[in-house]
Amino acid sequence: MRIKSPFKDYYDKAQRFVYGEGSFIFNRKAARVVLPVEYQDQDQDQGKGPYSSYYTKTKIGFCGNIYGCISCDIFEYDYWKWLGRGDRPTERITFYSAEEYLDFRYKGFLGNRRKEEKRNLTSWFTTKQDDGAFIANECPVFISRYNGTIIHTYSKNAGGEADPYTLEGFDFHKVKSFEIAFQEIESYISGVLTREHKNIPNMSNVDKISLHGFDEQSFRG
C-alpha cells in the first residue's frame, strides 16, 4: 500500500519498510460525517488547576474495532486569555484503560469516588467489533468526539477537512505500533472494505518503480 494524503499520521512511516506485490494506493483524505449516537459521547469534564483542561470521551474506530478512550486536552494561559476548546490544545494525553486514566486523574488516590468511577468506565473502555460504520463510510479509521466525527476515507465523494484529527493526535501508538497499524489498514481495505466498494485504485508500474528508488531512465540501455 502506498499512501497519498494532504495530512500525515504516525503509521505513514511504515511505507519506508513495507511494500508488497499487487499493492494499491490509499488516497486518504479526511471528512466530517454524522455517525449514530452509539459511536459518540457528549460528556465533558473540566478540570481545575494552573491550566484549563478538559477530559473528553472519544471513540477511535480502527479497522472494524471501536476503542473507547478519554483524552485530557490541556490549554495553557496565553497572555491575557485562556485558550479554550475552539483552539488546538497545548498538549493532549490520551488514556485507553480506566486504570491509566484514573492514575493520572487522581494521582494514586484510592477513595470511594475512584472506585465508583472505575465501575462506571468499564463498558466505555471495552473494545467492540462492528464493521458497519467503516463500510458505510469507506474508511478504515474514524475519530468521534463531542464536536463531530472525522473519518479517514478513500471515497471520491467525501468532502475535505483541512486540519483533521489523526490517530497520532490521540496516542494510538499505545494500542498499535506504526508497523502493525499500517499492515492492518492495508489488510482491512483490501480484505474487507473492497468487498463492498471496488474503487481502490491499483498501483501503476510507474508508482511501483518509484517506490524502490528508480525512475523511467533507470532501465534504458
KEDREN-975799 format. One record per residue: x, y, z of N, C-alpha, C in turn; residue in one letter; residue number from 1. Coordinates in steps of 0.001 Angstrom, whole numbers, plus 500000, padded with zeros to 6 digits. Atoms other than C-alpha are relative to their C-alpha. Layout:
! KEDREN-975799
SITE  X  Y  Z  X  Y  Z  X  Y  Z  a  NUM
...
END
This chain:
! KEDREN-975799
SITE  500845  498805  500000  500000  500000  500000  500881  501246  500000  m  1
SITE  499359  498694  499977  501149  503500  499219  498944  501039  500390  r  2
SITE  500945  498996  499514  499531  506473  500952  500269  501331  499323  i  3
SITE  499960  498635  500505  498786  509740  499198  498970  500792  500782  k  4
SITE  500905  499312  499094  497295  512275  501575  500474  501421  500256  s  5
SITE  499620  498630  499650  497209  516006  502385  500406  500157  501464  p  6
SITE  499581  499930  498600  497869  515174  506063  500765  498732  500351  f  7
SITE  499160  501114  499580  500200  512828  507929  499416  499327  501242  k  8
SITE  500335  500718  498780  499624  510152  510547  501205  499141  500386  d  9
SITE  498786  500616  499463  502027  508163  512685  500414  498734  499261  y  10
SITE  499668  501263  500662  501828  504909  510697  500527  500192  498585  y  11
SITE  499534  499750  501370  502808  506584  507407  501455  499588  499799  d  12
SITE  498567  500293  500148  506495  505990  508111  500274  498532  499702  k  13
SITE  499814  501417  500323  505966  502240  507681  500173  499788  498501  a  14
SITE  499836  500130  501458  505902  502879  503924  501457  499824  499610  q  15
SITE  498569  500130  500319  509690  503061  504049  500479  498563  500100  r  16
SITE  499540  501356  499727  509870  499428  505136  499109  498911  499418  f  17
SITE  500969  501039  500371  506733  497615  503941  499451  500270  498615  v  18
SITE  500592  499935  501328  505911  497091  500283  499647  498586  499578  y  19
SITE  500401  501327  500447  504161  494225  498598  499585  500014  498548  g  20
SITE  500472  500122  501370  503340  492959  495142  498492  500186  499967  e  21
SITE  501424  499785  500126  499918  493990  493940  499468  501059  500939  g  22
SITE  500426  498964  499069  499822  496959  496305  499101  501008  499302  s  23
SITE  500913  498991  500519  497295  499765  495890  500327  501350  500626  f  24
SITE  499817  498659  499465  497186  503495  496535  498827  500336  500912  i  25
SITE  501008  499513  499060  495302  504719  499599  499977  501521  499882  f  26
SITE  500159  498550  500143  494192  508201  498513  499209  500500  501213  n  27
SITE  500639  499707  498714  493486  509204  502077  499659  501490  500132  r  28
SITE  500399  498639  499651  491508  512303  502922  499059  499939  501191  k  29
SITE  500843  499938  498803  489579  513421  505969  498698  500705  499670  a  30
SITE  501313  499399  500209  485889  514238  506021  499233  499963  501307  a  31
SITE  500848  499943  498813  483341  515178  508661  498654  499349  499682  r  32
SITE  501253  500714  500208  480311  512879  508978  499214  499957  501308  v  33
SITE  500833  500219  498816  477457  512142  511375  499819  498499  500167  v  34
SITE  500171  501417  499697  477553  508701  512984  498839  499821  500974  l  35
SITE  501056  500261  499009  474774  507062  515018  500471  500307  501413  p  36
SITE  499688  499524  498650  474621  508123  518653  500845  499020  500797  v  37
SITE  499236  500969  499214  476155  504869  519929  501504  500137  499793  e  38
SITE  498577  499791  500239  479501  505927  518437  500516  501255  500694  y  39
SITE  499611  498714  499456  479564  509189  520378  499682  500071  501492  q  40
SITE  500314  499723  498610  479518  510526  523908  500154  501494  500214  d  41
SITE  500003  498554  499856  478672  514091  524871  500615  500470  501322  q  42
SITE  499495  499598  498688  480198  514043  528368  501337  500726  499881  d  43
SITE  498734  499303  499847  482897  516555  529145  500138  500408  501453  q  44
SITE  499749  499655  498608  484508  517371  532454  501188  500942  500030  d  45
SITE  498920  499032  499962  486550  520490  533007  500774  499859  501297  q  46
SITE  499142  500085  498834  489498  520067  535337  500440  501372  500477  g  47
SITE  499540  498747  499423  490908  522755  537594  501486  499899  500317  k  48
SITE  498586  499988  499673  494467  523796  538278  500669  501198  499364  g  49
SITE  499272  498859  500577  497188  526091  536900  499861  500076  498484  p  50
SITE  500278  499974  501426  495805  525479  533418  498534  499630  499827  y  51
SITE  501363  500421  500322  492472  524908  531722  500079  498652  499299  s  52
SITE  499932  501324  500614  491856  521251  530866  498608  499405  499882  s  53
SITE  501273  500654  500234  489023  519148  529510  500240  498506  499842  y  54
SITE  499962  501443  500142  488601  515418  529997  498842  499604  499096  y  55
SITE  501008  500239  501023  486757  514251  526906  500026  498548  499555  t  56
SITE  500116  501357  500522  485498  510822  525931  500052  500031  498473  k  57
SITE  499825  500074  501447  486445  509813  522398  499898  498546  499570  t  58
SITE  500017  501327  500605  485694  506798  520216  500966  499994  498813  k  59
SITE  499061  500186  501100  488506  505645  517930  499588  498750  499237  i  60
SITE  500316  501142  500848  487391  503428  515069  501217  499612  499190  g  61
SITE  498808  500460  500709  490194  501316  513641  499748  498598  499465  f  62
SITE  500069  501283  500699  489720  498534  511102  498987  499037  500631  c  63
SITE  501071  500850  499503  486419  497210  512409  499880  499926  501505  g  64
SITE  500045  499977  498546  487224  497692  516100  499796  501432  500490  n  65
SITE  500311  498679  499471  485923  500604  518168  500517  500069  501435  i  66
SITE  499331  499860  498715  488067  501713  521094  499470  501239  500722  y  67
SITE  500357  498852  499181  486850  503930  523906  501242  500539  500691  g  68
SITE  498878  499394  499300  489375  506383  525294  499542  501312  500617  c  69
SITE  500234  498693  499407  489489  509537  527379  501258  500828  499798  i  70
SITE  498844  499139  500228  491738  512406  526410  499908  501239  500874  s  71
SITE  499889  498775  499219  492889  515276  528560  500615  501064  499092  c  72
SITE  499522  498889  500821  493176  518408  526411  500395  501143  500925  d  73
SITE  499454  498995  499085  495360  520952  528195  500246  501301  499236  i  74
SITE  499860  498684  500609  495241  524665  527366  500686  500928  500993  f  75
SITE  499276  499109  499106  497807  526979  528899  499492  501430  499878  e  76
SITE  500367  498588  500018  497266  530615  529758  500863  500722  498978  y  77
SITE  499277  499301  501062  498217  532770  526749  499816  501507  500186  d  78
SITE  500027  498562  499732  498946  536327  527895  498703  500387  500723  y  79
SITE  501181  499461  499347  495507  537813  528554  498788  499069  499969  w  80
SITE  501181  500848  500098  493223  534854  527849  500380  498535  500139  k  81
SITE  499836  501448  500010  492768  531179  528436  499718  499485  498597  w  82
SITE  500333  500704  501225  492994  529063  525350  498865  499038  500307  l  83
SITE  501178  500824  499731  489673  527248  525072  499820  498904  498989  g  84
SITE  500249  501179  500830  488080  524315  523278  500032  500296  498513  r  85
SITE  499939  499666  501423  487964  526223  519983  501410  500046  499457  g  86
SITE  498604  499968  500407  491776  526284  519914  500599  498603  500079  d  87
SITE  499269  501255  499862  494255  523466  519475  500619  499941  501394  r  88
SITE  499427  500075  498655  495357  522197  522903  501514  500103  499977  p  89
SITE  498553  499983  499854  498868  522857  524110  500546  498582  500077  t  90
SITE  499599  501394  499855  499042  519182  524964  498749  499138  500109  e  91
SITE  501102  500953  499839  496767  516148  524707  500579  498669  500457  r  92
SITE  499600  501300  499482  497185  512984  526755  498784  499092  499911  i  93
SITE  501143  500888  500222  495003  510019  525839  500200  498687  500746  t  94
SITE  499963  501208  499175  494160  507015  528018  499062  498949  499402  f  95
SITE  500771  501090  500580  492939  503631  526769  499602  498948  501022  y  96
SITE  500480  500886  498944  492194  501996  530122  499569  500844  501191  s  97
SITE  500489  499278  498824  490355  503024  533275  501120  500215  501010  a  98
SITE  498918  499876  499023  493410  502364  535444  500960  501127  499615  e  99
SITE  499068  498965  500459  495682  504564  533339  499391  501389  500179  e  100
SITE  500684  498712  499864  493128  507384  533281  499865  500424  501456  y  101
SITE  500230  499656  498599  492324  507235  537000  501305  500260  500743  l  102
SITE  498692  499712  499405  496018  507089  537965  500430  501427  499713  d  103
SITE  499649  498628  500368  496516  510336  536082  499070  501000  500669  f  104
SITE  501002  499047  499508  493300  511985  537232  500076  500179  501505  r  105
SITE  500046  499934  498541  493520  511122  540917  501356  499787  500661  y  106
SITE  498629  500067  499480  497291  510701  541304  500154  498938  501090  k  107
SITE  499841  501109  499076  497033  507362  543071  499005  499973  501144  g  108
SITE  500995  499966  498923  494141  508337  545359  499064  498792  499872  f  109
SITE  500766  501252  500021  492173  505196  546320  498653  500122  500718  l  110
SITE  501256  499779  499307  488943  506693  547660  498815  499384  499292  g  111
SITE  501226  500572  500540  485371  505681  547007  499642  500575  498637  n  112
SITE  500335  499385  501284  484987  508157  544150  500743  499317  498855  r  113
SITE  499213  500685  501030  487785  506480  542203  499417  498620  499696  r  114
SITE  500546  501345  500198  486274  503013  542754  498682  500052  499227  k  115
SITE  501278  499872  500695  482854  504164  541633  500193  500384  498541  e  116
SITE  499759  499576  501379  484222  505888  538546  500580  498865  499167  e  117
SITE  499446  501137  500726  486187  502786  537591  498893  499051  499570  k  118
SITE  501131  500861  500366  482994  500725  537672  499204  500603  498847  r  119
SITE  500786  499331  501039  481210  503302  535536  500709  500030  498652  n  120
SITE  499230  499881  501238  484019  503364  532965  500291  498651  499337  l  121
SITE  499654  501322  500534  484323  499617  532438  499458  499788  498593  t  122
SITE  500581  500219  501329  481942  499497  529479  500578  500958  498968  s  123
SITE  499455  499023  500959  483417  502648  527904  501324  499522  499408  w  124
SITE  498685  500433  500458  486892  501136  527683  499990  498593  499392  f  125
SITE  500102  501324  500612  485615  497792  526332  499980  500145  498479  t  126
SITE  499911  499936  501457  486626  497354  522682  498862  499197  499373  t  127
SITE  501117  500658  500685  483721  496484  520377  500345  499804  498533  k  128
SITE  499764  500297  501406  483755  494936  516903  498727  500287  499214  q  129
SITE  501164  499628  500815  481443  496424  514253  500510  500619  498706  d  130
SITE  499510  499497  501292  482242  496850  510548  499064  501021  499358  d  131
SITE  501030  499218  500682  479066  498818  509762  500403  501410  499635  g  132
SITE  499649  498602  500260  480316  502400  510109  501172  500113  499043  a  133
SITE  498830  499975  500875  483568  501581  508311  499591  499759  498542  f  134
SITE  500448  500323  501356  481875  500018  505290  499128  501120  499440  i  135
SITE  500912  498952  500467  479186  502710  505086  500737  501260  499572  a  136
SITE  499259  498770  500292  481788  505491  505017  501293  499771  499236  n  137
SITE  498794  500343  500755  484521  503672  503058  501253  500493  500711  e  138
SITE  498875  499504  499212  487015  504296  505834  500545  498906  500914  c  139
SITE  499421  500910  499011  489455  502217  507900  500171  500648  501370  p  140
SITE  499756  499270  498751  489684  504932  510590  498935  501071  500183  v  141
SITE  500779  498815  499666  487333  507328  512340  500289  500418  501433  f  142
SITE  499798  499431  498670  487624  509596  515384  498755  500801  500326  i  143
SITE  501296  499406  499673  484363  510568  517090  500060  500659  501371  s  144
SITE  499964  499226  498754  484169  513313  519735  498712  500795  500149  r  145
SITE  501192  499197  499705  481650  515734  521224  499644  500950  498862  y  146
SITE  500247  499004  501044  482048  518111  518276  499949  499396  498600  n  147
SITE  500160  500614  501312  481620  515573  515467  500946  498839  499775  g  148
SITE  499204  501170  500357  483257  512651  513720  500805  500276  498743  t  149
SITE  499110  499901  501150  486241  512706  511368  500319  498593  499517  i  150
SITE  499618  501284  500590  486766  509774  509006  501224  500197  499114  i  151
SITE  498897  500044  500954  489923  508897  507074  499556  499047  498887  h  152
SITE  500692  500759  501029  488477  507734  503787  500689  500111  498645  t  153
SITE  499544  499928  501388  489303  506965  500170  498847  500351  499068  y  154
SITE  501178  499727  500820  485807  507876  498975  500197  501248  499140  s  155
SITE  499883  498857  500905  485801  510166  495941  498939  501064  500294  k  156
SITE  501112  499078  499750  482574  511762  497173  500122  500756  501319  n  157
SITE  499876  499377  498685  483835  512821  500598  500567  501405  499887  a  158
SITE  499440  498663  499913  484446  516448  501416  501294  499983  500787  g  159
SITE  498691  499972  499352  487829  517516  502742  500012  500827  501274  g  160
SITE  499738  499246  498775  488936  518675  506200  501454  500426  499965  e  161
SITE  498652  499467  500171  491984  520924  506174  500953  499587  501120  a  162
SITE  499128  500286  498855  493323  520149  509668  499323  498959  500897  d  163
SITE  500832  501005  499322  491780  516851  510794  500662  499391  501228  p  164
SITE  499479  500865  498954  492136  514736  513895  500719  498823  499351  y  165
SITE  499269  501175  500471  494638  511910  513435  500187  499023  501149  t  166
SITE  499699  500984  498965  495488  508722  515289  501194  500436  500839  l  167
SITE  498822  499517  499273  498825  510264  516204  499599  500999  501085  e  168
SITE  500442  499002  499037  496995  513098  517957  499319  499409  501212  g  169
SITE  500641  500667  498872  495335  510543  520242  500838  498825  500512  f  170
SITE  499068  500985  499433  498412  508456  521134  499618  498567  499663  d  171
SITE  500462  501342  500340  497109  505444  519216  501148  498992  499926  f  172
SITE  498863  500916  499946  500639  504013  519238  499970  499146  501263  h  173
SITE  500166  500816  498792  499694  502775  522738  499230  498718  499702  k  174
SITE  500835  501150  500373  497274  500391  521018  500662  499193  498884  v  175
SITE  499385  500664  501150  499046  499616  517724  501315  500697  499659  k  176
SITE  498753  499419  500502  502677  500127  516725  499792  500485  498572  s  177
SITE  500205  499454  501339  503127  502024  513456  500059  498912  498933  f  178
SITE  499919  501080  500988  504116  498825  511614  498698  499189  499965  e  179
SITE  501231  500784  499924  501082  496885  512831  498821  500808  499469  i  180
SITE  501098  499154  500472  498738  499810  512184  499981  500069  498481  a  181
SITE  499909  499935  501458  499963  500133  508595  499524  498690  499375  f  182
SITE  500355  501299  500572  499644  496417  507899  498516  499689  500169  q  183
SITE  501411  500300  499779  496180  496157  509436  499103  500884  499133  e  184
SITE  500772  499134  500895  494882  499157  507475  500064  499473  498572  i  185
SITE  499847  500569  501339  496271  497662  504269  499119  498763  499835  e  186
SITE  500789  501234  500079  494631  494300  505010  498500  500285  500079  s  187
SITE  501420  499712  499819  491332  495860  506098  499396  500618  498738  y  188
SITE  500507  499392  501231  490959  497979  502972  499856  498950  498905  i  189
SITE  500019  500965  501105  491844  495165  500579  499137  498775  500302  s  190
SITE  500695  501227  499663  490165  492348  502508  498575  500159  500475  g  191
SITE  501351  499787  499474  487018  493915  503996  499266  501081  499222  v  192
SITE  500716  498874  500601  486137  497304  502560  499745  499804  498508  l  193
SITE  500186  500156  501444  486620  496361  498927  499049  498873  499637  t  194
SITE  501079  500945  500305  484109  493546  499234  498727  500762  499644  r  195
SITE  501173  499177  500252  481518  496324  499238  500269  501100  498996  e  196
SITE  499657  498858  500837  483360  499077  497367  501248  499657  499195  h  197
SITE  498928  500440  500881  485614  498493  494394  500769  501166  499361  k  198
SITE  499368  498844  500626  487077  501949  493812  501369  500318  500573  n  199
SITE  498621  499804  499584  490519  501470  495366  500885  499842  498765  i  200
SITE  499181  500108  501206  492996  502236  492536  501191  499078  500212  p  201
SITE  498794  500808  499967  495663  499663  491794  501209  500885  499762  n  202
SITE  498781  499230  500184  499227  500905  491929  500565  499727  498605  m  203
SITE  499458  500139  501351  500652  501553  488470  501446  499532  500070  s  204
SITE  498600  500417  500046  504009  500175  487349  500942  501166  500271  n  205
SITE  499168  498820  499769  505399  503710  487395  500122  500280  501491  v  206
SITE  499970  499782  498555  504424  504111  491054  500832  498935  500708  d  207
SITE  499233  501075  499376  505867  500706  491963  501503  500213  499809  k  208
SITE  498584  499759  500288  509178  501574  490275  500538  501128  500870  i  209
SITE  499533  498847  499232  509386  504955  492027  500141  499671  501485  s  210
SITE  499908  500382  498600  508803  503327  495431  501346  499384  500345  l  211
SITE  498734  500680  499777  512024  501376  495003  501201  500852  499598  h  212
SITE  498912  499077  500257  514077  504450  494116  500464  500104  498562  g  213
SITE  499648  499925  501400  514101  504091  490331  499140  501031  499290  f  214
SITE  500844  499164  500828  512753  506287  487558  499988  499426  498601  d  215
SITE  500183  500555  501345  511923  505863  483866  501309  499879  499239  e  216
SITE  498710  500095  500671  515602  506309  482895  500817  498803  500475  q  217
SITE  499145  500993  499348  516871  503510  485129  500229  498743  499165  s  218
SITE  499913  501281  500687  516235  500602  482744  500281  500158  498503  f  219
SITE  499642  499803  501405  517318  502136  479441  501444  499581  499784  r  220
SITE  498676  500484  500291  520312  500596  477804  500976  501085  499577  g  221
END
